[in-house]
């Protein structure tokens, strides 16, 4: 039992470390408020559209939402690595609140139903900006792959909590008033989300794309996305799962009102069941999702979207419906953690925002197509046949891709020696995971045979070295000093103080070092106040020795 307790303790410590950052807490809280607003507005708009124009107007809402979302996703894919993510998040969240406020006013004065649907659909389309930007930003706020997974688990649980609270609140208001009140409530929660993001600051700036061609960068993101789990496994399953999700958005109103005869408020209760399942799924994801299980977690989550629909098609009863949507919520949580962590681990930090924008583009396209197709599927196959077709189709497609994602897990890149060496140095320890991984790609390997001078006192300094293997002797003004070994660093004083080398370093045996050039070294330290303080403390300690050493 001791190893199991130790693993649980390690997981709790990882979650605490991930949430220690105020900016991680801000972005997660903003996501939670945003999901409450989005889920409440979706329930309200589905009921509003169904009352005003039936399933056809719900499909129009889905189509408008897809068109708005595609525009937003293309923008994120093209400019996501050019504009500060916190600025984009605040801007999109504020605009969502404004659009839903306008939709509320239009509905309150008995304006055109299409106008209400159009304003709300554009707001919903903007929601597609949050999760990709959040997922692309988290690697710049956490320090290890385990913390990244923990942060994505928290994001999934915030989504599930919001997906529970939003529909419950909307369902209560629908039982007491018309959908206008629920739309107003959703606008208020987007306002809360904006307030949560006001102080969000990504201290480390992502390197901007050198390209000035937005369309070129978008195409590059599409190509990288399609190549994940080749041939196109992530893209295929993302579109298929979101197609089912879009269809279910329409079907849930017909199921609650006409088939199960539970009333309009049951649209909220069934959506809330997804939120309940999401909370359970978040707990499951926290326990089982690891860096080595991301692909299989994604597959398991998608399967839990398909199989419950098959069960509901076989037994169309209220209790089964609620259980089916709880299972879908579990699947959604596990799938989200697996997918977003998988993509950020497989992609370079420079490519993440583009590809996640393309993922959202594919998702919104799938949701829109599913929403538009749902009325025709109902006419052709009725509710039972439609649920069976969607559930069986998604399940079969997912099983066909399962081995491919298991193979990804086996070959998942792990942090290499370079990352570990940098992370163990106090001056680099405060840096986020993404920055450390970028720095590791800038390291230049050097090998020195025994007796070779790595640097000499008085020479100009252009590189900072970390010893990967071997040892070296140190002399200052011809006086010997303690030798250096694996994990030690040297060369920082000349770069930080812009002075000649203050020590001579000679390879005592075969010496392997990894070096950062002056520009990369200084830029990394300048990007984090804590790193700069740690480096200056090391310099002061060494210069205060008698005589000084540039180790």
Secondary structure, 3 states (H helix, E strand, C coil): CHHHHHHHHHHHHHHHHHHCCHHHHHHHHHHHHHHHHHHHHHHHHHHHHHHHHHHHHHHHHHHHHHHHHHHHHHHHHHHCCCCCHHHHHHHHHHHHHHHHHHHHHHHHCCCCHHHHHHHHHHHHHHHHHHHHHHHHHHCCCCCCHHHHHHHHHHHHHHHHHHHHHHHHHHHHHHHHCCHHHHHHHHHHHHHHHHHHHCCCCCCCCCCCCCCCCHHHHHHHHHHHHHCCCCCCHHHHHHHHHHHHHHHHHHHHHHHHHHHCCCCCHHHHHHHHHHHHHHHHHHHHHHHHCCHHHHHHHHHHHHHHHHHHHHHHHHCCCHHHHHHHHHHHHHHHHHHHHHHHHHHHHHCCHHHHHHHHHHHHHHHHHHHHHHHHHHHHHHHHHHHHHHHHHHHHHHHHHHHHHHHHHHHHHHCCCCCCHHHHHHHCCHHHHCCCHHHHHHHHHHCEEEEECCCCEEECCCCCCCEEEEEEECCEEEEECCEEEEEECCCCEECHHHHHHCCCCCCEEEECCCEEEEEEEHHHHHHHHHCCHHHHHHHHHHHHHHHCCCCCCCC
